[in-house]
Amino acid sequence: IYPPANTTVLIPRDLSGNLSRMVIRAVHRREGETVYWHLNGKYLGSTEDSHEMEILPEPGPQQISLIDSKGNSLVRKFICAGDEDLKD
């Protein structure tokens, strides 16, 4: 799963000064499996085969929860850092 657990991901700004979107990814052992995506407890949608989801997270702690059609689940926590978080 991307991003890996307990990492910090920099979310850059686009040319308009807005935070960019990021793509989160997962791989499932069973081909064609449906995966249901949640970010911080909010349902994002589902994917089949290619498990990628575009998100626009706020800076700060995040939690991705994935659940397949068999009820198996996976949770990953990571941190999103905006460019203001890089200033000293």
N, C-alpha and C positions, 0 to 999 in steps of 0.2 A: 504494500500500500504506500502511496505517496501522498503526503509527506510522511517520512518515517516518524516513529513515536519520539516524543520529547525533543523535537528539533525546533529551531526558529527559522521561519521563512520570511524573507523580505518581500513585501508587496510594493513594487515600484509605482510611481505615478505616471500617467500617460501625458501626452503633450498639453492637455487641457488642465493638468494639475490634479486630476481625479485618481484615486487608487485604482490600479488595474485589477482585472480578474485573474484568478489562478485556476489551474486544472488539478483536481485530485484524481488519483488512479488506484485501481485495485485489480487483482487477478484472482480468478476462482478456479478451483481444481476441475469442476465439472463444466464442460463446454455447454453453452446455451443457458446457463443458470441465470435466474433473475436475482439481482441484488438491489435492495432498497437502501437508500442513502438518507442519513440524518446529519445535520450539522448543529451542534449545541441544542439538541432536542427538537429541532425543526425539520420536518420532512422535506427533502429536496426533490425526490423523484426516484425512478428506478431505471436500471440499465440491464441489457442482455448482451452476451458475448463480449463486446468492448466496454469495459467498466471504467468510464471517465465521466467526471461531472465538473462543470465550470461553476465556480463560486466567486462571490465578492465579499470576503470576510472583513469585518472591522479589525483593526489592530487589537491584539490581546490574546488571551488563552482561547483555544478552540478544541472541540471534541468531535471527531467523525465517528459515527456509528453505522456499521453495515450489517444488514440482516439478509440472509438468503431465503429462498422459498421453503427450505427445510427447517428454518428457525435458528440456524447457526448464526452466531454474531461475532463481530470483531469491533473493538473500540480502540481508537488512536487519539492521543492528545498531542497537540503541538501549539506553537505560539506564532502569531502573525505580527511582524514588526513593520511599521510604516517608516518612511525615511526620517520622520521627526524623532524616531527612537534611536537613530544613529548619531544624533548630535550630542556633543559633550556638554 
